[in-house]
Amino acid sequence: MVKIQVVLSRISEPNKPIAFMEGALLNPYKVVAFWKNVEKSQYKIKALAEIGWFDHRPALQMKVEYTKVPHEIKKKISCVFLKMLNMLGISLEEKRNPYDQIKMITVARTSEKYDVILKTSRTTTIFPNVQFPWSFSEDRLNPVEQQLSFLDLIIGRTHKGICSVYRNNLTTFAGAEIQTLLVPNCPLILAKNRYKQFSVMMMQRSTHDITKDLIFASNGPEIKLSVKEGAYQVEVDHVEVPLSSLPYRFEGHGLTIAITEKNGQLVLKAYDELTCYYDGHNITIEVDSNTMQEQLQGLCGQFDGEKEFQTPSGRIAKNALGFVQSWVHTEGPCDGDCNLRYSHVKPEHTIEYLGQQSECFSVESVLQCKEGCLPTATVSIPVAMHCLPAGSTTNLLDTRARLDQKSEDLVHSVKVHTLCSCKNRRCAS
């Protein structure tokens, strides 16, 4: 969190504050400001601005709360507000809202036009298709850099998709909040482009190491950002790039990649449409809404405004945990990279379905330990099952039937493996 405090006082009495002002960047999506008059303690104003999604579109919400406002300020605000309404030819609607609160929501309909919803204690006013008489910067900016440029930060980011990982909590492009899964040495796919064939992944090396690696895989070089012994490490195709040689730049295969270090973070940019911010523990992915919308999939979502948990097969996961386990990257050049694989499973016991005992099989594959490994940590998730009468000669697991194309007969809980103990698994020589 970034915080700025300002104390106002008279030159003749510098030790006697008149007013306090404080502003804070709580996270890349929320800014709060507070003003208090010391001499007249009843005068307090708190303002909050937050970006997110409204009606499946990028939006800005602003709130102002006050216990009491000086008459001069209130008069000026009313005057400006009424003049603005007269210029736009908009009338007010009488509506009861929370007392002593003003809320403004702006919804980006296009890159130039917005719907503005203004709520006061007595009225709600909607301004459709408002075209602002000024332009906003479209530069891809780090929110920490722009903490003092309030309007650039808030309005400029309504045209971008943002997905963030804070510790073990992930916020998707659509604003859904989920908890990630700890699967050591197995990367989690955060964002994957279906057309440009690149993936952004994160990986935790062990249950004891809380730092995360950021991996960018494409048809060009594979890049890994990590922290070792308290210092950043950059690897390109498994070869370390000294931090002293940053910024690093690659061009080729229709791809442009740049890596820099700014404000204590590593910043990776690709295709001029994707920016990743990395500090070893937290990751923020920023994508251009004009070129990336509806092209992405992964834990961050499809960037289409929907909050559904879609798995790689296109099915909708039954819960958030089932969604997370479906986006684990289990492939690797070494056996020891990830000790998990995806397999269809069936419960140990028969299940009653349509009045008879049945053998059921998962239509979605779930994480299981590789051959030669035993699970040491598991979680339970609900999955869709396809069922056959018990005693049937058909074992769908043995026949390699396309279970993902079978009907969903019921939902049943199964164990997903997240940690395995293996014997003599190593890279092939």
N, C-alpha and C positions, 0 to 999 in steps of 0.2 A: 504494500500500500504506500502511495506517495501522498504526503501531506504538506500543505503550505499554511502558515499562520501569519496574520498581519495584526499589529496592535496600533491603534490610533491614539495620539495624545497631543496636547498643546505644547508648543515650543517652550512656553513659560513654565509649564508644569510637566516635564517629561516623565515623571514617575507616577503620574495619575492618568491611567488610560481612560479614554472617552468611549471607545468601542473596540470590540474584537471581531475579526473576520477570519474564518478558517475554511479552507477547501481541501478536499481529499479525493484522490483517484482510488476508489475501493478495489476495482478490478478493471480489466479492459472494456467493460460494458457499463460501468456505473460511476457517476461523479456526484459528490454531495458538497454543499456549501452552507455555511452557518454564519449569521450576523447577530450580534448582541450589543445593545447600547448599555454601557455601564452606569451612566448618570440616570438613565430612565430604564431600569431593569425590566419593565414590562414589555419593552420593545424587543422582540425576538423574531427573526425570520430564518427559515430553513428551506433550502432548495435542493432538489434531487433530480438528476437527469439519467436516464437509462435507455440503452438501445436493446432491441430484440426483434421479435416477430409479432405482427398483429394481422389477423385475417390472412395468414400465410404470406405476408409481405414484410420487408424490412421496415421497422418503425422506430420512432423516438418518443419517449414518454418523459414529461417534465412535471414535477410536483413542487408546489410552494406552500409551506405551512407557516402560519404566523399566529402569535397570541395577540399582538396589537401592533399596528403600523402607524407611524406618525401621519398626521392629517395631510401634511404637504406631499408626502410620497404617494399616499392613497389618491389624492386629487390629481397628481400628474399622471399616474397610471390610468385612472379612469378617463382622463382627457385623451390620452394617446389611443386608448382602446376604442373609444367612441369614434374618433376620427378615422381610425383604420376600418371600422365597420362601414362608415359612411362611404369611404372611398371604394370599398369592395361591393357595396350594395347588398349587404347581408343583414338579415333581421335575427333577433334573439328568440329563443324558446324558453319559456318559464319551466324550470325543473328543479326539484329539491336535490341537492347534493350535500356531502359532508360540510359542516360549518367550518369556517376559517381555513378553507383549503382551495387552492387553484390547481387544476391539472390540465396539461396540454399533451395531446398525443398527435404526432405527425406520422403519416403512413406514406411511404414512397410508392406511388403508382407507376411512375416512370423515373428516369434519371433527372427529369426537370420538374415534374409536377407532383404535388403532395396533397393528401387529404389531411386537414387539420381539425382536430376535435378539441374544443376548449370548454372545460367544466369549471364553473364557479359555484359558490354556495346557493345561488338562485337560478342560474341559467346554464344551459348546455348549447353550445353553438358549433355547428359543423360547417367547415369551409371546404367544399369539394374542389379538386383539381386546381389547387393554388400553385401558381408559378412564381417562385421567389425572384425578386429583381436583382439578385446577386448570385454569383457562382461560388461553388465550393470546390476545394482541392480534391482531386481524385488520386493523389499520390498514395502509395502504399506505405503508411507510416506506423511506426511502433508507438503504441499509446503512451509509453513512458516518456518518449521524446516529446510528445505533443501535449503534455499535461497542462501547459500554460496556454495552449491554443484551443480553447474550449469548443468553439463552433466547428473548427476543422475536425476535431476529434469526434464529436457526436454526429454531425450531419454527414461528414465524409464517409463514415463507416457504415451508414445505412445502405451503401451500394456494395458492400462486401459481405461475404459469408465468413463467420468466425466460429471455430471449434476449439475448445480449450480443455486441457487436462491439468487439474490442480490436485497434486498428490494422487489419490486414487479415485478422484471424482472427475467425470467427463461431462462436458456440456456440448451437445450436438449443434449442428448448424441451425436446427429448428428450435433450439432452446430446451430440449429435453435433457434432464440430468440423470445420469446413471453412474453406478460404481463399476470400475474396471475389475478385471480378474487377474490374480497373481499366478502367472504360469512362467516360472523362471526359464530363461534361454529360448522362449518361444515368443516371437514378435506378435504384437496385436496390430492389425491393419486399421489405421485410423481413417485414411482416405485413399481411395483407389480410383483412378480415372479410367473409364472403360475404353476411351478412344485413343488417348495419348500414351497409354500403357505405362503409367508410373504409379508407385505406391508410397505412401508415407506411413511408417510403422514406428512403434515404440516397443522397447524391450527392457525388462528388469532382469538383471543377471542372476540374482539369488534372492532367497527370502530374507536375508539379513542386510542386503544392500538396497537402500531406499532410492538410490539414484536410478535414472532411466536413460537408456540410449535412444537416440532418434535416428532412424534409418530411412534414407531416400533411395528407392530402387527404381530403375528405369531401363530403357534400351541403351542408355549411356552408362557412365560409371555408377557404381554403388557407393553411396556416401553414408558414413556413420559419424554422428556427433555423440560424444560421451564425456564423462568426467572420471578421471583416475587420479587418485591421491590429491584431490582438491583442485585439480587443474583441468581445463578443457582439453579434449583431444579430438582431432579431426582426421578421419581416415577416408581415403579415396581408393576404392578397389583394394582394401586391406593394407594400403600403404599409408603411413602416418604423414600428415602435412604439418610442418612446424607452424605454430601460431604466429611466429614472427614473419611468415611469408603471406599471411592474410592481408588483403582480401584475395581469395582464391576464385578463379574463373575458369569455366569450361564451356566450349562451344563445339558442337558437332552432333551428328545424328538428329538434326532438327531440334536440338535442345540447347538451351542456355542456362547455366547454373552459376550462381555467385554466392560465396560464403564470406561473411564479414563478422566482426565482433563489435557490438555497440552497446553501451550502457550496461556492461556486465553480462550480456547475452550473446549467444551465437545466432546469427540470422542467415537463413538459407532461402534464396529466391530461385525459382525455376519457371521457365516459360513466360516470365513477366506477368504471370497470373496467379502464382502461388508463393506465399511467404510463410516460413516457419520460424518461430521464436523459441529458443531453447536455453534453459539455465541449469540443466541437470536434474531438476525435480519437476518442473512445470513446462508444458508445451502449449503453444498457441499456433493454430493453423489459420491462415487468412487467405481466402480465394476471391477472385473477381467474379461478381454476380453476372456480368454480361457475357462471360465466356465459359464459366464453369457450371452454371446452373443446370441441374438435371443430368450432369455428366459423371457425378461422383457416386461412390458407394463405400461402405465401410462403417466403422463405429461412429464416425461423425455424421452419418446419415447421407441421404441422396442429394441434399441441398435443393430440395424442391418444396420446402415449407411443411412437409409432412413429418409427423413424429412417430410413424410406425417403425417397428424394429424389423427391418427386412434383412433376411439372411442371404448369403451368396446364391442360394438356389432360387431366390425370389419369393420364398414363403415368408410369412410373418411369424416371428418367434413368439412363443407363448408368454414370455416375460423378459425382463431386461437381462437377466443372467444368461438365459438361453441365447439371446442376441449376442452378448459379448463373447461367449464360448464359440460361436459360429465364425468369428472373424479372427481366429488365431492362425498365423502362418506357420505350418508345421514342417515345411520343406527346408532342406539345408544341405550343403555339401558334405557335412560331417554327421555321423550317427549321433554324436554327442551334442549337436546343436540344439535339438528339441527332441525330447523323449516321448512326444505325443504324436498321435495320428488320428485321423477321423475314421470312425467305423459305425455301421449300423448295429444296434444292439437289440436284445429282447430280454424281458424280465425273466428271472429265474423260475418264477411260478406262473401257472396259467391265470388268466383273468376272465372273469365272467363278462361275456358280451352277447347281447341279444338272447339272454336266457340260457346260454350254454358256455361251458369252459372253453377258452380259446387261447391259442398261442399268438402273441402279438409282437410286432417288429416295428422299430422306429422308422418312420419315413424320412427323417433327417438323420444324417450321421452326426455323432457326438464325439468329443475328445476321449480317447482311451490310450493307455500306455502302449508303447510299441512292444513287439514280440521280444521276450527276454527281460522285460521290466515289470515291476510290481507297483501298484498305486500306493502312495504314502499319504496322499491328501485328495479328498473328493468333495464335490458339492452335488446337491440334487436339483434337477430342473424338470419342469413338465415338458414332454414332447408328444407330438402326434404319433399315433400307432395305427398300423394296418393289421387286422386280425384274421386268423384262419381257425377253423374248428380244431380243438385239441385232438391229437392222434392222427392228424393229417400227415400223409407221407411227404408232403412238401415242406422243406426247411428253406425259407427264403434267403437265409444267410449263406447256406451252402450252395444254392443255385445261382448266386450272384444276380438275382433278379433286380430290376431297376426299382428299388423301393421308393425312391424319390418321386416316382410316377404313380405310385399306388394311392388309393383313397385314404383319407384320414377317418378312421372309424371311432377312435376315442383318444383321450389325452391321459397319459400316465407318467408318473415320476420315475426318472432313471438317474443313476449316478454318473457324473462326469468326472474324469480323472484330471487333476490339475498338477500333481507332482508325482514323479516316479523314481523308483530306485532301480538302477540297472547294473548289470555285471559286464565289465570289459567292453563298454561301448566307446569307440574312439574313431578318429578320422581314418579313412582308408588311406593306405600308403600309396 
